[in-house]
Amino acid sequence: MTAPPKEGQVVRGSSDDALTVCVLDDEIGMVEMLQESLRCLGFASIGTCDAHYALELIEKGRVRVVMSDIKMPGMDGLQFLEQALRLDPGVYVVLMTGFYSLDNAIAAIKRGAYDYIPKPVDRLRLKKSLDELAESFHRRKRIRTLERQMLSDLGFHGIVGRSPAMLEVFEMVRKVARHYTNILLVGATGSGKELVAQSIHQMSPVSQQRFAVCNCSAMVETLLESQLFGHVRGSFTGATDTRPGLFEYANGGTVFLDEVGETSLAMQAKLLRVIQNREIQRVGSPEVRRVDVRLIAATNRDLRAEVLAGRFREDLFYRLSTIQIRVPCLAERLDDIPMLTQYFLKKYNAAYSKQIHGLTRRTQAVLLQHAWPGNVRELENVISCACLTSVNDFIDIDDLPENLQKPAGLNANSAAPWRPVPLNEVRRQHIRRVLESCQGNRVRAAQLLGIGRTSLYRFLKRSENKSTGRAAS
């Protein structure tokens, strides 16, 4: 729907599928004449004498083509061209002049103009230029339609991706899903390990059975044991009734243990018994119960390093990693960002009753340049927030979180010449920066660093003690 006409503005529309042209001239008579020509040629148009209003239309994504006069008071055509391209590098600007010269035409096109035509405007030439633009416009629209269709065609059991790294994951899942064996998923937090686990279950022979999920890092050990193995009434304070655990609940199906690297050595021994003997004991009960479950575990840690450090049982590691699948982080699959963005746009347009058509080109460029430490989960949060707050048809940089609007650049320290520092100092600085990025959340920082929370606490305590010692001396 077009905005109410401003002073000196005339709106003449047609179907929503037509290419809408903005006519900008300081003479209202010229605007009306050009709009009539466009109507005869079959193009919708918005006419205005206000260059700033034309820029608003570009910023909101309402027009893709602007026909602008060169000589205008306040802001001439070349200044308008510069600002228009800054707002949207994909907009097409056709400049019009009563003082045509070949040199000026070449200069204008070098500065980004699509065409440079003399006044009075020749209808045949105008029709040729606009027909070419319309064909390009509709070609891009068809491409966007095909991309939306590809979201369903290329979706792999709820996972969106077509990058080589993800295609390797999909191929591996196809190979191992039909075999009833334990699987270890390795990858950074937010990379989609649970979705991969779900796809394995959906493609397995037991897909009709239950799929149970347990986040091992979200519970203290006593509650985790009860959650996995169940408990009998009176076995601990608060146990007012007898309940089965996830292994019994999902008997015959699949249990997914997320962040298995966070479990204690005692819990690891109990998990090993489930894998080896296919049996469990409820908390507070001597009775042994048989279970038959497929175990899929996930971790963001290097479990081999954890084994060497004595924090993870070697026998459990080899039992869990019968098959190991590495889920790539988002920085390794940048080709998937456009598809993921369209997927999340569709999801949150429906959730928030919005009609956002896409992202501006400069916004797309920002997303491709970001490091994505939070991976796909971070991208989803960015798109969700942008959909909620945006008032335009296209998400622009202003709709993104502040850390994406103003990416960290070189500061005074980074410009200083390199000097050797002790490895402990490098580690201290890195941990401090990760903590700052997590706003002091130590659990989240430990996940990003790939170390245990206890290790992070010990390191911070040692750093504090050293700082206190230096201050005292």
TORFIKE-884881 format. One record per residue (C-alpha): residue in one letter; x, z, y; residue number from 1. Coordinates in steps of 0.1 Angstrom, whole numbers, plus 2048, in hexadecimal, padded with zeros to 3 digits. Layout:
<recs>
('a',(X,Z,Y),NUM) ...
</recs>
This chain:
<recs>
('m',(800,800,800),1) ('t',(80E,7F6,822),2) ('a',(812,810,83E),3) ('p',(7FA,810,85B),4) ('p',(805,7F5,875),5) ('k',(81B,802,891),6) ('e',(81C,7F4,8B4),7) ('g',(827,7D0,8B1),8) ('q',(822,7CF,88B),9) ('v',(80C,7B8,877),10) ('v',(806,7BC,852),11) ('r',(7FB,79F,83C),12) ('g',(7FC,7A6,817),13) ('s',(7F4,795,7F6),14) ('s',(7F8,7A0,7D2),15) ('d',(80F,7BC,7CA),16) ('d',(824,7A4,7B5),17) ('a',(82D,78E,7D2),18) ('l',(84E,790,7E4),19) ('t',(847,7A2,805),20) ('v',(85B,796,823),21) ('c',(860,7AB,843),22) ('v',(860,796,863),23) ('l',(874,7A6,87F),24) ('d',(874,797,8A2),25) ('d',(871,7A6,8C5),26) ('e',(855,78D,8CE),27) ('i',(833,794,8BD),28) ('g',(829,770,8C0),29) ('m',(847,765,8AC),30) ('v',(83F,780,892),31) ('e',(81B,774,88E),32) ('m',(826,74F,88C),33) ('l',(840,756,871),34) ('q',(827,76B,85D),35) ('e',(80E,74F,85E),36) ('s',(829,738,850),37) ('l',(831,751,835),38) ('r',(80C,754,82C),39) ('c',(80A,72E,829),40) ('l',(828,72F,812),41) ('g',(818,749,7FC),42) ('f',(82C,768,806),43) ('a',(820,78A,811),44) ('s',(82F,797,831),45) ('i',(832,7B5,848),46) ('g',(839,7AD,86C),47) ('t',(849,7C4,886),48) ('c',(85B,7C5,8A7),49) ('d',(86C,7E6,89E),50) ('a',(88E,7E3,88D),51) ('h',(88D,808,883),52) ('y',(86C,804,871),53) ('a',(87A,7E6,85E),54) ('l',(897,7FC,853),55) ('e',(87D,816,847),56) ('l',(86D,7FC,832),57) ('i',(88E,7F3,822),58) ('e',(897,817,81C),59) ('k',(876,81D,80A),60) ('g',(87A,7FE,7F5),61) ('r',(85A,7ED,802),62) ('v',(86B,7CC,80C),63) ('r',(887,7B9,7FC),64) ('v',(88A,79D,816),65) ('v',(88C,7A0,83C),66) ('m',(88B,783,855),67) ('s',(89B,790,874),68) ('d',(8A2,781,896),69) ('i',(8C6,783,8A3),70) ('k',(8BF,78A,8C8),71) ('m',(8AA,7AA,8CB),72) ('p',(8AC,7C7,8E4),73) ('g',(8B9,7E8,8D8),74) ('m',(8C6,7DC,8B6),75) ('d',(8D0,7B8,8B1),76) ('g',(8CE,7A5,890),77) ('l',(8F1,7AB,885),78) ('q',(8EF,7D0,88B),79) ('f',(8CE,7D0,878),80) ('l',(8DF,7BE,85B),81) ('e',(8FB,7D8,85A),82) ('q',(8E3,7F5,858),83) ('a',(8CB,7E4,840),84) ('l',(8E8,7DD,827),85) ('r',(8F4,801,82B),86) ('l',(8D1,80D,821),87) ('d',(8CD,7F5,804),88) ('p',(8E9,7DD,7FB),89) ('g',(8D0,7C8,7E7),90) ('v',(8B9,7BF,804),91) ('y',(8B9,79A,80F),92) ('v',(8BB,795,835),93) ('v',(8B4,772,844),94) ('l',(8C0,770,868),95) ('m',(8AE,759,881),96) ('t',(8BD,74C,8A1),97) ('g',(8B4,734,8BD),98) ('f',(8DA,72D,8C2),99) ('y',(8E5,721,8A0),100) ('s',(909,718,899),101) ('l',(91B,713,878),102) ('d',(936,72D,881),103) ('n',(91C,747,888),104) ('a',(90A,73F,868),105) ('i',(92A,744,853),106) ('a',(932,764,865),107) ('a',(90F,772,85F),108) ('i',(910,769,83A),109) ('k',(933,779,837),110) ('r',(924,799,845),111) ('g',(909,799,82A),112) ('a',(8EC,784,837),113) ('y',(8DA,76F,81C),114) ('d',(8D3,752,834),115) ('y',(8D7,749,859),116) ('i',(8BC,731,865),117) ('p',(8B5,721,887),118) ('k',(895,725,89C),119) ('p',(87C,716,89B),120) ('v',(87C,71E,876),121) ('d',(87A,700,85F),122) ('r',(85E,707,845),123) ('l',(86E,6F2,82A),124) ('r',(890,704,82D),125) ('l',(87E,726,82F),126) ('k',(86A,71D,810),127) ('k',(889,714,7FD),128) ('s',(89B,734,806),129) ('l',(87D,74A,7FE),130) ('d',(875,738,7DD),131) ('e',(899,73F,7D2),132) ('l',(895,764,7DC),133) ('a',(873,766,7CB),134) ('e',(882,758,7AB),135) ('s',(89E,771,7AC),136) ('f',(886,78D,7B4),137) ('h',(86F,785,796),138) ('r',(88D,780,77F),139) ('r',(899,7A3,787),140) ('k',(876,7B0,782),141) ('r',(874,7A0,760),142) ('i',(896,7B0,758),143) ('r',(889,7D2,762),144) ('t',(86A,7CC,74B),145) ('l',(881,7C3,72F),146) ('e',(896,7E2,735),147) ('r',(877,7F7,733),148) ('q',(86E,7E6,712),149) ('m',(892,7EC,706),150) ('l',(88D,811,70A),151) ('s',(875,810,6ED),152) ('d',(886,7F5,6DA),153) ('l',(8A9,805,6DC),154) ('g',(89D,829,6DA),155) ('f',(8AA,839,6BA),156) ('h',(892,854,6AF),157) ('g',(88F,861,6D3),158) ('i',(8B3,85A,6DD),159) ('v',(8B9,840,6F8),160) ('g',(8D9,82E,6F6),161) ('r',(8E9,80C,6F1),162) ('s',(90E,813,6F9),163) ('p',(928,80D,6DE),164) ('a',(92E,832,6DB),165) ('m',(909,83A,6D4),166) ('l',(905,81C,6BD),167) ('e',(920,82B,6A7),168) ('v',(90E,84C,6A7),169) ('f',(8ED,83A,69D),170) ('e',(8FF,827,681),171) ('m',(90E,847,674),172) ('v',(8EC,859,674),173) ('r',(8DC,83C,661),174) ('k',(8F7,840,646),175) ('v',(8F6,865,641),176) ('a',(8D1,86D,648),177) ('r',(8C5,864,625),178) ('h',(8DF,87A,614),179) ('y',(8D6,89F,611),180) ('t',(8F7,8AD,61E),181) ('n',(903,8C4,639),182) ('i',(90C,8B5,65B),183) ('l',(921,8C1,678),184) ('l',(919,8B3,69B),185) ('v',(935,8B6,6B4),186) ('g',(931,8AF,6D9),187) ('a',(92F,8BE,6FC),188) ('t',(911,8D2,708),189) ('g',(8F4,8BC,713),190) ('s',(900,89D,700),191) ('g',(8E1,89C,6E9),192) ('k',(8ED,8AC,6C9),193) ('e',(8CA,8BA,6C1),194) ('l',(8BB,898,6C5),195) ('v',(8D4,88A,6AC),196) ('a',(8CB,8A6,694),197) ('q',(8A6,89E,698),198) ('s',(8AD,879,691),199) ('i',(8C0,882,671),200) ('h',(8A3,897,665),201) ('q',(889,87C,66E),202) ('m',(89D,862,65A),203) ('s',(8A3,879,63C),204) ('p',(88F,87B,61C),205) ('v',(881,89D,627),206) ('s',(874,890,649),207) ('q',(851,89D,640),208) ('q',(85F,8C1,63C),209) ('r',(867,8D9,659),210) ('f',(883,8D6,672),211) ('a',(88D,8F9,67E),212) ('v',(8A4,8FE,69C),213) ('c',(8B9,91D,6A4),214) ('n',(8D0,921,6C3),215) ('c',(8EB,938,6B5),216) ('s',(8F9,93F,6D8),217) ('a',(8D8,94C,6E6),218) ('m',(8D5,96B,6D1),219) ('v',(8E8,98A,6C9),220) ('e',(8F4,98C,6A5),221) ('t',(8D9,9A4,698),222) ('l',(8BD,98E,6A5),223) ('l',(8CE,96F,699),224) ('e',(8D0,97C,676),225) ('s',(8AB,985,677),226) ('q',(8A2,963,685),227) ('l',(8B5,950,66A),228) ('f',(8AF,966,64B),229) ('g',(88F,97A,654),230) ('h',(88A,9A0,651),231) ('v',(874,9B9,640),232) ('r',(85F,9D3,652),233) ('g',(872,9F1,65E),234) ('s',(895,9E1,659),235) ('f',(89D,9E7,67E),236) ('t',(88E,9F4,69D),237) ('g',(871,9DD,6A7),238) ('a',(86C,9CE,684),239) ('t',(847,9D7,682),240) ('d',(840,9BD,667),241) ('t',(851,9A7,64D),242) ('r',(85A,984,658),243) ('p',(86C,966,648),244) ('g',(88A,956,659),245) ('l',(890,932,663),246) ('f',(8A0,92A,641),247) ('e',(881,934,62F),248) ('y',(86B,924,649),249) ('a',(87D,902,645),250) ('n',(881,905,61F),251) ('g',(882,8E1,612),252) ('g',(88A,8D4,635),253) ('t',(8A6,8D6,64F),254) ('v',(8B5,8F3,663),255) ('f',(8C8,8EA,683),256) ('l',(8E1,904,68F),257) ('d',(8EB,8FD,6B3),258) ('e',(90C,90B,6C0),259) ('v',(916,918,69E),260) ('g',(939,91F,6AC),261) ('e',(92A,93D,6BE),262) ('t',(922,950,69E),263) ('s',(936,96E,693),264) ('l',(94C,96F,674),265) ('a',(933,985,663),266) ('m',(917,96C,66A),267) ('q',(92D,950,65E),268) ('a',(931,961,63D),269) ('k',(90B,962,638),270) ('l',(907,93E,642),271) ('l',(922,935,628),272) ('r',(90D,946,60D),273) ('v',(8EE,932,617),274) ('i',(902,911,614),275) ('q',(914,91B,5F3),276) ('n',(8F9,92D,5E0),277) ('r',(8D9,921,5F1),278) ('e',(8CD,945,5F5),279) ('i',(8C5,95E,610),280) ('q',(8BC,982,614),281) ('r',(8A4,98F,62F),282) ('v',(8B1,9AB,645),283) ('g',(8AA,9CC,634),284) ('s',(8A1,9BD,612),285) ('p',(8B7,9BB,5F2),286) ('e',(8A2,99E,5E5),287) ('v',(8B4,97D,5E2),288) ('r',(89E,95E,5EB),289) ('r',(8A6,93A,5E2),290) ('v',(8A5,920,5FE),291) ('d',(8AB,8FB,5FE),292) ('v',(8B3,8EF,621),293) ('r',(8C9,8D5,631),294) ('l',(8E0,8E4,64B),295) ('i',(8E9,8D2,66B),296) ('a',(900,8E5,682),297) ('a',(90C,8DC,6A5),298) ('t',(928,8E9,6BB),299) ('n',(939,8E1,6DC),300) ('r',(959,8F2,6D0),301) ('d',(976,8E5,6BD),302) ('l',(970,8F7,69D),303) ('r',(991,8EE,68E),304) ('a',(9A2,901,6AB),305) ('e',(98A,91D,6A5),306) ('v',(994,91F,681),307) ('l',(9B9,920,68A),308) ('a',(9B1,93C,6A3),309) ('g',(99F,950,688),310) ('r',(97E,94E,69A),311) ('f',(96C,938,680),312) ('r',(96D,938,65B),313) ('e',(980,91B,64C),314) ('d',(96B,919,62D),315) ('l',(94B,918,642),316) ('f',(95A,8FD,658),317) ('y',(961,8E6,63A),318) ('r',(93E,8ED,62C),319) ('l',(92D,8E5,64C),320) ('s',(942,8C6,654),321) ('t',(93B,8B3,634),322) ('i',(931,898,64D),323) ('q',(93C,89B,671),324) ('i',(92C,887,68D),325) ('r',(93A,888,6B0),326) ('v',(91F,883,6CC),327) ('p',(930,873,6EA),328) ('c',(92D,883,70D),329) ('l',(91B,86F,728),330) ('a',(93C,865,739),331) ('e',(944,852,719),332) ('r',(923,83F,719),333) ('l',(91E,835,73E),334) ('d',(90E,815,731),335) ('d',(8F0,82A,727),336) ('i',(8EA,839,74A),337) ('p',(8D2,81D,756),338) ('m',(8BD,820,737),339) ('l',(8BD,845,737),340) ('t',(8B3,845,75C),341) ('q',(895,82E,755),342) ('y',(88B,844,738),343) ('f',(88C,863,74D),344) ('l',(87A,851,76A),345) ('k',(85E,848,753),346) ('k',(85C,86B,745),347) ('y',(85B,87D,766),348) ('n',(845,863,778),349) ('a',(82B,86D,75E),350) ('a',(832,892,761),351) ('y',(830,893,787),352) ('s',(817,877,78C),353) ('k',(830,862,79F),354) ('q',(835,83C,7A2),355) ('i',(85A,83A,7A8),356) ('h',(867,817,79F),357) ('g',(88C,81E,79C),358) ('l',(8AC,827,7AE),359) ('t',(8BD,816,7CB),360) ('r',(8DD,804,7C3),361) ('r',(8F3,81D,7D5),362) ('t',(8E2,83A,7C2),363) ('q',(8E9,828,7A1),364) ('a',(90D,824,7AC),365) ('v',(90F,84A,7B2),366) ('l',(902,852,790),367) ('l',(91B,83B,77F),368) ('q',(938,84C,792),369) ('h',(92E,870,78A),370) ('a',(941,883,76F),371) ('w',(922,892,75F),372) ('p',(930,8B3,752),373) ('g',(90D,8BC,747),374) ('n',(908,89B,735),375) ('v',(8E6,88C,72E),376) ('r',(8D5,8AD,735),377) ('e',(8E4,8AD,758),378) ('l',(8D8,889,75E),379) ('e',(8B5,892,753),380) ('n',(8B5,8AF,76B),381) ('v',(8C1,899,788),382) ('i',(8A6,87F,781),383) ('s',(88B,89A,77D),384) ('c',(894,8AA,79E),385) ('a',(896,889,7B0),386) ('c',(874,87E,7A3),387) ('l',(864,89E,7AE),388) ('t',(872,89E,7D1),389) ('s',(873,879,7DA),390) ('v',(858,86B,7F1),391) ('n',(863,847,7EE),392) ('d',(85E,82B,7D4),393) ('f',(884,82C,7CC),394) ('i',(89A,84A,7C7),395) ('d',(8B6,84A,7E0),396) ('i',(8D6,85F,7E5),397) ('d',(8C3,878,7FB),398) ('d',(8AD,880,7DD),399) ('l',(8CB,88A,7C7),400) ('p',(8DA,8AD,7C5),401) ('e',(8F3,8B7,7DF),402) ('n',(911,8B4,7C8),403) ('l',(909,890,7C2),404) ('q',(901,888,7E6),405) ('k',(923,895,7F0),406) ('p',(93B,891,7D3),407) ('a',(95B,8A5,7D5),408) ('g',(976,890,7E4),409) ('l',(99A,896,7EC),410) ('n',(9A0,8B7,7FE),411) ('a',(9BE,8C5,810),412) ('n',(9CC,8D4,7F1),413) ('s',(9C8,8B4,7DC),414) ('a',(9DB,8A0,7F6),415) ('a',(9F9,8B7,7F3),416) ('p',(A18,8AB,7E0),417) ('w',(A18,8B4,7BB),418) ('r',(A2C,8D2,7B0),419) ('p',(A31,8E1,78D),420) ('v',(A1D,900,785),421) ('p',(A1B,916,766),422) ('l',(A02,90C,74C),423) ('n',(9F0,92D,74F),424) ('e',(9EA,926,774),425) ('v',(9DB,904,76C),426) ('r',(9C4,914,753),427) ('r',(9BA,92F,76C),428) ('q',(9B2,916,787),429) ('h',(99E,901,76F),430) ('i',(989,91E,762),431) ('r',(983,92A,786),432) ('r',(976,907,790),433) ('v',(95F,905,771),434) ('l',(952,928,77A),435) ('e',(94B,91D,79D),436) ('s',(939,8FD,791),437) ('c',(924,914,77B),438) ('q',(91C,92B,798),439) ('g',(92D,948,786),440) ('n',(919,944,765),441) ('r',(933,94E,74C),442) ('v',(91F,943,72D),443) ('r',(91A,920,73B),444) ('a',(93F,91F,746),445) ('a',(94B,929,723),446) ('q',(935,90C,714),447) ('l',(944,8F3,72C),448) ('l',(968,8FF,725),449) ('g',(962,8FE,700),450) ('i',(96D,922,6FA),451) ('g',(95B,941,6EF),452) ('r',(94B,958,708),453) ('t',(961,975,6FB),454) ('s',(980,960,701),455) ('l',(975,958,725),456) ('y',(96D,97D,72C),457) ('r',(990,987,71F),458) ('f',(9A1,96D,735),459) ('l',(98D,978,754),460) ('k',(995,99C,74D),461) ('r',(9BB,994,74A),462) ('s',(9B9,980,76A),463) ('e',(9A8,99D,77C),464) ('n',(9C2,9B6,76F),465) ('k',(9DF,9A0,77A),466) ('s',(9CF,99C,79D),467) ('t',(9CA,9C2,79F),468) ('g',(9EE,9C8,794),469) ('r',(9FC,9B0,7AF),470) ('a',(9E6,9C0,7C9),471) ('a',(9F3,9E3,7C0),472) ('s',(A17,9D9,7C0),473) 
</recs>
